[in-house]
Structure formats: C-alpha cells, structure tokens
Amino acid sequence: MEQNAFPNVMSLRGFEVIDNIKAKLETMCKQTVSCADILTVAARDSVVALGGPSWTVPLGRRDSTNANEAAANSDLPPPFFDLVNLTQSFGDKGFTVTDMVALSGAHTIGQAQCQNFRDRLYNETNINSGFATSLKANCPQPTGSGDRNLANLDVSTPYSFDNAYYSNLKSQKGLLHSDQVLFTGTGGGTDNTVNNFASNPAAFSSAFASAMVKMGNLSPLTGSQGQVRLSCSKVN
C-alpha cells in the first residue's frame, strides 16, 4: 500500500528483507510476531547500524486488514509541500514542529526519484548552483526523461545516519522542496531548530529517537484488533 503511494512509488526497496524475517519467524513461532512489529524493530535497528541513535520499541502491534493506497496518499506528505502544509500534516498526527524537523532528518539516508526533485533543480532559486548542476545530468529537464533516476537525499554522507542533512540545508543543498523549506536562512519558522540540529548531533539524536517512539505509538492495533499476517504483502 504505502510503497505505491505517490511519494514512494517505484522507489521503496528492501521488502524482501522484511519477507525473509517474517518467514523465519513463522517457522519458530507461527502467527505470533506481526509485520508491524517487524517493521518497527527493523527501522530502529537500521538506524543504529548506520551510526544513529537507539530507542525502546514497545511490541505487541497487530497488522491492519484495511490498509490502502488512498490512506497512504492522504497521510504521507508529498515532496512539494511547503512549510505550512508540512506543519499541518505532521500536526494532524500529534507531532510538534520540532518532531517534524527531527523526523525529516531521516533523509540523511535514502534516495529520491528525479521526478520528485526536477522542479527544484530547474525552477527554484534557493538551491546551491553547484549542487543543482551536479544533479542535472542524471535528471534532465523534460518531463518523462529520467523520471525514475535516483539521487541521494544527503549529498554529504549518504550512508551514515548523522546530522549532515541539516548542514546541507544551511548550504541550500536540500534535495527535495519539502527539505529545503525547513531552512530559509532569514529567520524562518524552523531555522533555529535546523541550526541547533546542525551544530548539536546529540540534540538531533535525542529528538529523532523521541519522535520515532511517538510515531510508533500512533494508534497501534493491539489485543484482538486486526490480525497477525502470515505474509506481510497481504491480509490472511
């Protein structure tokens, strides 16, 4: 469902890892560990493996029987959102502005498709000219040309979970429009938070871990709600 939502379509990878974990768990304790718990633990452990913070993951979630693409499209902020839209989107889920900026720091790893940052390269002015030039060869201006080509969200340290994302924003090297709107350099609403996270790795790590705990507690299904899927790709 979520992998086919607009911001993610044809770009999310690694589902086979989750499927392999699920298959092994099913041989040891059938229909006991949900896909939701697997994903939550995998998210934490992936961050730790790349040098980021750890946090306690409560377990006992169950899987949805009615997850759908429309809901994912409604809930996932698209890459063209401005700061007002981002603040509202995260706020609707109970996140503070600091939570939002911290969770955006997950873009210290991962990649985005050309079609999601093309407009920023060719039509926005708050972008480092050298950074834009370096990306244009792999993301031509005509729509439909290289739409699926990928670029690292963090040009500095793409394989480390660190606070370089925020330093990139201060240098106008945010890849997505929704990244760069977090820092204007002129006293924008989240400039101080970006400055803090850019200069204080511990502050970012602490805020990110807290926000991830909050995200993991967003209306989880427990008890007799939902189900424990036998396969993560479909309901039982």
KAURZI-V873719 format. One record per residue. N is the residue number from 1. RES is the residue in one small letter. PHI is phi as a letter, one per 20 degrees, with the letter a starting at -180 (* if undefined). Layout:
n->{N:N}
res->{RES:RES}
phi->{PHI:PHI}
This chain:
n->{1:2:3:4:5:6:7:8:9:10:11:12:13:14:15:16:17:18:19:20:21:22:23:24:25:26:27:28:29:30:31:32:33:34:35:36:37:38:39:40:41:42:43:44:45:46:47:48:49:50:51:52:53:54:55:56:57:58:59:60:61:62:63:64:65:66:67:68:69:70:71:72:73:74:75:76:77:78:79:80:81:82:83:84:85:86:87:88:89:90:91:92:93:94:95:96:97:98:99:100:101:102:103:104:105:106:107:108:109:110:111:112:113:114:115:116:117:118:119:120:121:122:123:124:125:126:127:128:129:130:131:132:133:134:135:136:137:138:139:140:141:142:143:144:145:146:147:148:149:150:151:152:153:154:155:156:157:158:159:160:161:162:163:164:165:166:167:168:169:170:171:172:173:174:175:176:177:178:179:180:181:182:183:184:185:186:187:188:189:190:191:192:193:194:195:196:197:198:199:200:201:202:203:204:205:206:207:208:209:210:211:212:213:214:215:216:217:218:219:220:221:222:223:224:225:226:227:228:229:230:231:232:233:234:235:236}
res->{m:e:q:n:a:f:p:n:v:m:s:l:r:g:f:e:v:i:d:n:i:k:a:k:l:e:t:m:c:k:q:t:v:s:c:a:d:i:l:t:v:a:a:r:d:s:v:v:a:l:g:g:p:s:w:t:v:p:l:g:r:r:d:s:t:n:a:n:e:a:a:a:n:s:d:l:p:p:p:f:f:d:l:v:n:l:t:q:s:f:g:d:k:g:f:t:v:t:d:m:v:a:l:s:g:a:h:t:i:g:q:a:q:c:q:n:f:r:d:r:l:y:n:e:t:n:i:n:s:g:f:a:t:s:l:k:a:n:c:p:q:p:t:g:s:g:d:r:n:l:a:n:l:d:v:s:t:p:y:s:f:d:n:a:y:y:s:n:l:k:s:q:k:g:l:l:h:s:d:q:v:l:f:t:g:t:g:g:g:t:d:n:t:v:n:n:f:a:s:n:p:a:a:f:s:s:a:f:a:s:a:m:v:k:m:g:n:l:s:p:l:t:g:s:q:g:q:v:r:l:s:c:s:k:v:n}
phi->{*:f:f:d:f:g:f:d:g:m:c:f:c:n:f:f:f:f:f:f:f:f:f:f:f:f:f:e:b:f:l:d:d:f:f:f:f:g:f:f:f:f:f:f:f:f:f:f:f:e:n:e:f:d:b:f:d:f:d:o:f:d:e:f:d:c:f:b:f:f:f:f:f:f:e:e:f:f:f:e:f:e:f:f:f:f:g:f:f:f:f:f:e:n:e:f:f:f:g:f:f:f:f:f:f:f:f:f:c:n:c:c:e:g:f:e:c:g:f:f:f:d:c:d:d:e:c:g:f:f:f:f:g:f:e:f:f:e:b:f:f:f:g:n:d:m:g:e:f:d:c:f:f:d:f:e:c:f:d:c:e:b:e:f:g:f:f:f:f:f:e:l:d:f:f:e:g:f:f:f:f:f:c:d:n:c:n:f:g:d:g:f:f:f:g:f:f:f:e:c:g:f:f:f:g:f:f:f:f:f:f:f:f:f:f:f:d:f:l:f:e:c:m:e:f:l:b:d:f:e:c:f:e:b:f:f}
